[in-house]
């Protein structure tokens, strides 16, 4: 990675998205700034989407890698 690549990189994070239908979902954003995963369902409120993103983060953190 070059110095310019470092400047362009973002910290991975969850982003809550307000859809055109008025519902919300979350996306897991990778270091390139693009979505790497999305919630499997849509939510009525941003708070519900945030709560589900927090739950997903806990699951991902504890999930082992199986071969």
C-alpha positions in Angstrom: 0.0 0.0 0.0 1.3 3.4 -0.9 0.9 6.6 1.1 -1.8 7.7 -1.3 -3.6 4.4 -0.8 -3.6 4.9 3.0 -5.2 8.3 2.6 -8.0 6.8 0.4 -8.7 3.9 2.8 -11.6 4.2 5.2 -12.1 2.3 8.4 -14.5 -0.6 8.0 -17.9 0.3 9.4 -21.6 -0.3 9.4 -23.6 2.3 7.5 -27.4 2.6 7.9 -29.1 3.4 4.6 -32.5 5.0 4.2 -34.1 3.3 1.2 -36.3 4.9 -1.4 -39.2 2.9 0.0 -38.8 4.6 3.4 -37.4 1.6 5.1 -33.8 1.1 6.4 -31.1 -1.4 6.1 -27.4 -1.6 7.1 -24.3 -2.2 4.9 -20.9 -3.3 6.1 -18.4 -1.0 4.4 -15.0 -2.3 3.6 -11.6 -0.4 3.6 -12.2 0.5 -0.1 -15.4 2.4 0.9 -17.7 -0.1 -0.9 -20.4 -2.4 0.6 -19.1 -5.9 1.5 -22.4 -7.1 3.1 -26.0 -6.0 3.7 -28.6 -6.8 6.2 -30.9 -9.6 5.1 -34.0 -7.6 5.9 -35.3 -4.0 5.9 -36.4 -2.2 9.0 -39.1 0.4 9.7 -36.8 2.7 11.7 -33.1 3.6 11.7 -33.0 2.6 15.3 -34.1 -1.0 14.4 -31.4 -1.1 11.7 -28.8 0.1 14.1 -29.8 -2.5 16.7 -29.6 -5.3 14.0 -26.2 -4.0 12.9 -24.9 -4.2 16.5 -26.2 -7.8 16.7 -24.5 -8.7 13.4 -21.3 -7.1 14.6 -21.4 -9.3 17.8 -22.0 -12.4 15.7 -19.2 -11.7 13.3 -16.8 -11.0 16.1 -17.5 -14.4 17.7 -17.8 -16.4 14.5 -15.0 -19.0 13.9 -13.6 -19.6 10.4 -14.3 -23.2 9.3 -12.6 -25.0 6.4 
